[in-house]
Amino acid sequence: MSGGVLGGDLAAAEAAFAASRGLFEQVSARMQSVETGSLTHSQLEEVLGADMREVTRQLYQDHLRLRELTEQRIEQVVDAAGRERTRIERGRRRILSTVFGKVTVGRIAYRGDAVPDLHPADAALNLPAGMHSHGLAKQVAIEASRGSFAEAVERVNTLTGAGIGPRQAGELTVAAAADIDDFYAALAPEPCTDATLLVMSADGKGVVIRPEALREATARAAAAKGGNKLHKRLSAGEKNGRKRMATLGTVYDAEPAVRTADDIIADPDTGEQDTTRRSKGPRARSKWLTGSVNDTCSQVITAVFDQAEHRDPDHRRTWVALVDGAPHQIDLINEQAAARDVQVHIVIDIIHVLEYLWSAAHALHPGGSKDIEAWVARTARTILAGDALTAAETITTAATDAGIAPGQNKSIDDAVAYLTNKADYLRYDTALAAGWPIATGIIEGACRHLVKDRLDITGARWGLAGAEAVLKLRALRTNGDFDTYWAWHEQQEYTRNHQARYRNTLIPTA
């Protein structure tokens, strides 16, 4: 490394780093001792890891001490309100908990009458508002988004020796997610051609939440019910009244991929089963995911449309919305499309349609019948050809032939009603010919990964702030944006904690 000694004071540097040099010499001597000659390789790893962590912590501490010794007084320090600090106090100290352990930061305090003290050296270091360093907060955010807070605490403390607790981990996680929405609002979209599809989707999944964080309607319903019949488990048909809906949204780009019904479901009457010859659907790229336990479905879909318009402000591309058929969700999409004067092609997920067909098939055929698969395939191919109403008539006729009148079998009635009522959103012939996706696998997978795999772990009961932060962090990491976001987040922390406190932009040097 080139360049001289920090502050140009060689004597100060020698004095500041005496402690870390002494520690390193001790570790070196220990590694040469007879006692270590009997240790196994794993024991050596454990001993050396602990010793060198302390050496590294002391190096960090010594560097901070050198900065303290060489910090120069700034001639004029004025806060954002124009109040000058005219006196100084050297050696003002604060504790900083880092990934190497706790250290003490000494610096000059600039003082005035009846005003808070200012510490320009804190800005040079971009120190956090609290005790825990940004590096430690980053580790907590990563681990808390992976598993439980208890696991995150154990993992972080094992790696760093920081000694944080679950409450601190929760607070750091919430603070770590504070800038995610603003980050995505400022993020420039990747370039696309006008032919590139702009695909959006949304879905929801319940999260067990603490009573005080339930939505008002859920809390009222739970209170009106007066508790469950059994103490240990729910009775048939009971709902626990402990969940709050987490709504997820996604936007991604995809190049059109033209297909036919044969690429989706083979014709059962031809025996063609070679899936290698089938054309693949559109491949998602530049995927953006968001999620919220705090926001309503309407607010999340608004955010989805905001992201879509961020990518295509002039509405030059084809917009496709993949849905599961929920009327409220479709209404919200149509409302947003009308408000923004953009055409959105709504397509219901084919997998949801197939679920209705399978239920009807089991009602129309005896159990274990070999005809079920062929019947579902034929009916599905009719729907893929754009004839959902014909498929509904086919089911009705089959039910009549089987002696099942309307109203006698829920599975059949639901399938017929679904195909009839949703026919406008089941035009798969148009979607396949235009190369659009017809399945919501991305958002379905996101619900499993972002919500179920973390927020739905056994025994978890969430506060609103913690659930919201973890959900957003998991979405951020799934998007592959965590490292970029963290650099941006630290810059926002600098602006909030330091730059905003001074009249002029202040980037002091130690």
N, C-alpha and C positions, 0 to 999 in steps of 0.2 A: 504494500500500500504506500502510495506517495504522499507528500505533504508533511509538514513539521508536526510539532506538538500543539494540541489544542490550547489556544490562548498564548502560545509562544513562550510559555514558562516551563522550562525543562525541570527545574527544581520542584515546582508544584506538581508536575506529572509524576515525578519519582516518588514524592511523598504520598500522593493520592493513591497510587497503585501498589504501595508497599504491602498492604494486607492481602491482596489477591496473589501477589508474587509469593508471599509467605505460605499461603494455603496450597498453591501449586507445588511448592517445594515439599510440603508435608505429604501430599498425595503421591508425588514422585518417589519420595523415600519409602512410603508405605508399599508401593508396588515393587520396590526392590528388596523388601524385608523377607526374612525367613518365614514369617507367619503366613504371608500370602502364597508361599510356595506349596502349601498343602490345600489350597482352595481349588474347587472345581471351576470349570469355565463359567457356569451359571452363577456361582457365588462371586466370582470376580466381576461379572457384569453387574450384579446387585451392589457390591461394595463400591466399584468405580463409578457407577451411575449416581449413587447418593453423594459421593465425594465431589465429583465433577459438577454436579448441580450446584453445590455450595460454592465451588470455585467460580462458576459462571455467575451466580448471584452476587458474589463479592466483586467480580469484575464490573458488573452492572453498577453496583454501589460505588465503586471507585471512580467509574466514569462520571457518575452524577456528582461525586465530591469534587472532581477536577473542574466540572462546569461551574460548581458553586464557587470554587476558589478563583476562577478566572472571569466570572461574570462582571461586566463593566456597567457602571451606572448610566442610565439613559437620561439625557439632559432634560427632556420634557415628556411627562406621561400624563395624558389627558383622557378622561373617560368619555363615553358616548354622549353624555349630557353636557360636556364641556368643562367638567370640574377637574382642575389640575391636582396632581399629587406632588407635594413639595418636600416631603421628608421620606427618608428611606430607613429600613431596618434590615441589616444583613443577617443571614443565618435563619430566616424563617423556614420552618420545616413542616413537611407533611409526609404521611405514609403512602406508599404506592405498592400494591400487591401485584406482582408480575408473574409471568409463566415460570420464572426461576425462583420465586419466593418474594418475601417482603423486603423493600428497600426504603431508605429515607431520602427525600428530595429536599435539599437546602437551596434557598434562593433569596434574592432581594425582594422585600415587600415595600411597595410605594404607598405612602400613607398621606391622608389629608384629614381635614376636620369634618367629623360627622358623615363620613362616606366610607364605603367598603374599601379595604386594601386591594391593590392590584399587584399582580405578579407576572410581569412580562415574560419571565423565563418559563412559566407554565405554558405560554403560547408556543415558545420555541420547541418545547417537548410535546406539544399537543396533549397535555395531561387530561385525563378524564375528569368529569365533574365529581365522581365518587372515588373510592379507594382503588378499585380494580382496573388494571390496565386494559387498553383496547385489545391487546394480544390475548389476555386471559378471557375477556368477554367473547372474543372470536371463538376460542376453543369451547366455551360453554355453549354458545349458540349452535355450533356444529353438533356437539354431543347431545344437547337437549332436543334438537330436531331429529335425532336418530332414535333415541329411546327415552325412557322415563327420566324424570329429574333426579331420582335416586341413582340411576345408572350413570347419568351425566356427571353428577357430583363425584361418584366413585372413580370414574375414568379420568376426569380432569385432575382430581387430587392425586391420583396415582402418577400421572404424567408430569405434574407440575409441583406437587407438594404445597399448593396454595391454601388448602384448608378451608375452602368455601363450603357453605351449607346449602340445603335445598331452597331455603327462602332467598338467599343471595343468588342462587342459580336462576330462580324464577324471575327475579328483578332484572338480572343481566340479560336474560332472554327477551323479555319485553322491551328493554331499551335497545337491544340489538336489531329488533324488527321495526323500529320507529320510522325509518326513512324508506322503507321498501316501496310504498305507493308513489312517493315523490321520485324515487329512482327510476321507476318504469315510465313515469310521465315525462322524464327528461331523456330517456334512452332513445337514440335515433334508430328507426327501423331499418332492417336490411333491405337493400334494393331488390325490387321485383319487376317483372314485366306486367303489362296489362292483362296478359293471358293467365297469369298465376292466380289460382283460386285463393280466396280469403275465407277460411273456414272457422266457424265459431261454434261453441257448444257450452252447455251448463248443466249441472246436476247437483244433487244435494244428498247429505247423509247426516243422520242424527248423531250428536255427541252428548254423552252423559255429562251433565253440568251441575254445579252446586245450586241449591234452591234459590239463592239470592241472585243468580245470574240467568235464571230462566226468563224467557220472554213472558210478557204479562199474561197473554192468553193461555199459555201452557201452565203457568203458575196458578191461575184461576181454576183451570180445569182440574189440576191435581188437588187443589184445596177443596173443590166442590165434591170430588169423588170420596174424600174422607179416608183415604188409605186403601190398601189392597186387602183382599180377603185373607191371604196367607202372609206370614212374616218372612219366610225364607225364599219364596219364589212367587212368580206371577201365576194366577189361575188362567184357564183358557179364556182368550179374548181380552184379557186385561193389558193395559199399557202402563208403564211405570211412571209416566209423567215427569221424567228426570232429564229428558233430552232437549237440546236446542239444535236447530238445523244449521249445519255448516253447508254453505253454498259455494260451489266451485265453478269456475269459468275458464275456458281456454280459447285461444285464438292461434291459428297457425297458417302457414302458407303451404301450398301444394300445387304441383303441376297436374293438369287434367290427365286422367288415364281412362280412356274409353274402354268399356267392357260390354258384355251381353249377359243375359241370364245364365248362359252356359258357364260363364266364368265365376258365377256365384254358387249355383246349385246345379249339379249334373242332372240331365234328363233321366229319370228312373226307367223309362221305357226303351232307352237305347243301350243301357249298360255301360255307358262311357264314364269311367272313374279315374282317368289319368289327370290328376291335379296339376302335374308339371306343365301341362299345355295351357293352363288357364292364365289369362292376363291378370296382372297384379293391379290393385287399386292405387289411388293417389298416395304418395309417401309424404308424411308430414315433415316439415322443417321449420326452423325459426319458431319453435313452439313456445308459447307464453301461457303460463298457468297462474291463476290467482285463486284465493279462497278466503272466506271470512265466516266467522261465527257471529260476529257483531253485526254485520250488515245484513239487510234483507235480501231476498232473491232479486227484487227490483233493483237494488243498489248494485249488486254484483253484475247483473246483466247490463246495467248502464256502464259499469267499468269495462265489460267485455266490448261493448260498442265503442267506448272511448279508445280502447286499444286498436280496434279494427279501423276506426277513422284515423288514428295516428299513423297506421300503415298505408291507408288509402284515402287521404283527405279529399280527393276529387271524385271519389266513387267511380273510378275507371275500371276496377276489377269486378269479377263475379263473386258475390257474397253468398255463402251457403251456411245455413244454421242447422246443425244436427241436434235433434231433440228426442226425448223418450215418449212424447205424446201428451205430457201433462198440459191440460188446457191453460192453466195460469201462466206457465212458462211460454207457451205459444203466444198468448195475449201480450205478455211483456215484450217479446221480440217484435211483434207487429207494431206495438206502440212506439218502440224505439226507432224502428225502420221508418214509420210515418213521420215522427218528429224530426228525423235527420234527412228525410227525403232521399232514401236509398232503397233500392230493391233488394230484398233478402229472400233467397229461395229456401224455404223450410222443408227439411226432409226428416221423416221419422226413422229412427234407427231400425234396420231390418231385423236385428236380433230380438227386439221387443215384439215385433210382429210374429216372428217364429214362435215365441213363447205362447202366444194366444193360439196359434195353429196346433202346437203340440198338445195343449190342454183340450182343445176341441177334438183332436184326433183320438185321444184316449177315451173321450166320452162316446165317440162314434164307433169304436172298434173294441172287440174283446181284449182283455189283458194279454200281453205277449204276442199279439197278432203281428205277423210279418208284413201285413199290408200298411201298418201305420207309417213307416218311413217313406214308402212310396207315395202315400196319400199326402203327407206333409210336403214332400218335394214337388208334387204336381201342383198343389194349391199355391205354394210359395212361388213357383215359376209363373203362375197366372198373375200373381201380384207383381212380380218383377217385370212383367210385360205391361204393367200399368192398368191392370183390370181388377182393382181391389173390390169393386162392386160385384163383378162376376164371381170372384172368389167367395164373397159373402153369400151370394145366391146359391153357390155350390154347397156351402156348409148347411144352409137352410134346407135345401132339397135333400141332402144326405140325412139330416136329422128327421125330416118328415118320413123318408123311406124307412128309417129305423124305428119309427113310432114315437119319436120324441117331439112333443109339441112345444111351441114357444113358451118360455117360463118354467119349463120342467128341468132344464139343466143349465146351471150358471155358466159353465165353461163355454158351452155353445152360444148362449145368449151374449156373453161378453165378447167373444170373437166376432160375431156378426155385427154387434154394435160398434166395436172398435174399427173394423174395416169400413163400415158404412160412414161413420162420423168423421174418420180421419182420411177419407179417400183423397182429399185435395193435397195431403202431405205424403201420399204413398205413390207418387208418380215416378217410380223407379226406372221406367223406360226412358223418361227424359233425363234423369240423373245419370244413368249409365251411359247413355249416348253422348252426354256432355262431359263425361269424365269426372263427375263429382263423387265424393265419398258417400257411402250410405250406411255407415255404422259408427256408433259413438264410442268405439273402443278406447280412444285416448282419454276422454273424460271419465269413462267407467273405470279405467285403470288408475286414473288420478284419484278417484274417490277411495279406491282400495289402498293405494300407496300413501296418499297424503293424510287421509282421515283414519281409515280402519286400522292400518298398520302402526299408527302412533297414538292417535287420540282415543282409539277404542280398545286400548290394551286393558287387560283384566284389572278391575279394581280402580281404574282411573276416574276421578271426579274433578272436573276442571273449573277453575275460575275463568271468567270471560277474557281477561287480559292475557292470561297464560295460553289459553287455547288459541286465541287469535294470533299471538306471536308465533307459536309453534307451527300453526297452519301456514302462515305466510313464509316462514323460514323454509319449511319443507317444499313449498311451491318454488321459492327462489332457488333452492339447491337442485330441484328437479329441472328447472329451466337452464341449469348450468351457469348461473349468473352470480354465484355467491362471492367469488373472489373479486369480481369487478364491483359488485355492490359494496363489499366491505371497504375497499379503497375510497369509494364515493361517500360511504357512511362516515368514515373517519374525517373526511374533509368537511362534512356537515357538522360533525362534532366540533371541529376547529372553529367553524364560523359561529356556532351557538355559544360555545364555552369561552372563546377568547376574542376573536375578531370583533364580535358584536359589542364587546365591552369598551372598546376604544374609539376615540373620535376619528382617527385615521387608521387605515390598514396597518396593522402592526405585526411584522414578522421579525422579532428581535433575534439577534445572535448571542450565544452565550459568551 
